[in-house]
Amino acid sequence: MSGINEFIDNEVKSNDVVLFMKGTPGFPQCGFSGQVVQILDYIGVDYKGVNVLSSNDLRQGIKDYSSWPTIPQLYVKGEFVGGCDIIREMFQAGELQSLLSEKGVATKAA
């Protein structure tokens, strides 16, 4: 399992914004992943999507890594931000955009 943890850790730390999701940004395979993709695309942030459906170890590993039971999971600058409900609430309140700009992550105009 340590190989999976190293992979996850590397993805989280080497990408400014990374979304662990079911499917890919171009083809989300669950509604919750799709909602987060729509939000990230809407605010125009560059991010990397990691498909947890590619491996059972990865799907379980990301839950263990974050101690968070659900997917998708969004990380910004190495920090776990949240899942679909949290991201949606933060986006609607303008907090997601603020967090990204505080962390120095470029977005399109809000």
N, C-alpha and C positions, 0 to 999 in steps of 0.2 A: 504493500500500500504506500510505502514511502516514495516510490517513483511517481505515483499520482499526486501526492502532496507537493513534491518538487515541481512537477509540471504546473499545477495550479498556482503555486507560489510564484513561479517564474512568469506566468501569464499575468497575474495580478500586479507584479512589480515592474514588468517591462512594458506594459501598456498603460497609457494615461487613463483610458476608460475601457473596461472590459465587461461584457455581459455574458454570463454563463446561462445558456438558454436551451430550450428544446427546439431543435431545428437550427436554421441559419437566419441571419438578418434578411436575406432575400426570400427565404421560405420558412417562416416560423411554423412550428408544428404543435403549438398550443396557443390558446387565446391569450393567456397571461404573457407569454413571451412576445406574442404579436403586439400587445398593447405597449410594452416597454420599447420595442423596436420603433413603433409609431411615434412615441414621445421623443426618443433620441433623434430620430430622423427629422421630426418637426423642429426641434431646437437646433438642428444642424451640427451636432457634435460628431467628431470622428471617434469611432469605437470599434473594438474587435468583438465579434460574436464567437463564442465557443460552444459547439453543439454537444451537449451532455448525452445525447442519444447515441453518440458514436461509441460509448463504452459504459458498461454498468459500473466499473470501478470509478470512472470520472463522475457519473451521476451521484453515486454515494459519497465519493471523495469530496465534492464541493460542499455537500451538506455537512460533512464532518469538519471541513476546513473552516467554515463560517459559523458552525453551530446553529445553522438556520435550516429549517426543515423543508423549505420549498424552493422551487426553481420557477422563474428566473432569479438570478442574483446579479446585482450591479455593483461593480467596484470602480472607484475613482481614486487615482493616485495611490493605489495600494490599500485603500480603505473600503470595507464593505459598507454600502449605502443602504441597500434593502432589496426587497422583492417588489412584485408588481403593485400591490396596494400602496406601499410606502412611496414608491417612485411616482405613482399617479397623484397621490395627495401632495407630495412635494412639488410636482410639476404644476398642479392647479394653483398652489399657493405662491408660486414663483420661487420656491426655495431651492429647487433643483438647479435652475439657471444660476441662482446666487452662489450655490455650492461650487458649481463648475467654474464660474468666473473667479471665485476666491482661490480655487486650486490652480488657477492659471490655464484652464482648459478652454480653448476657443469654441464659440458657438456662433451660429448665424444670429441675425437680429431677432430679438424676442417678439 
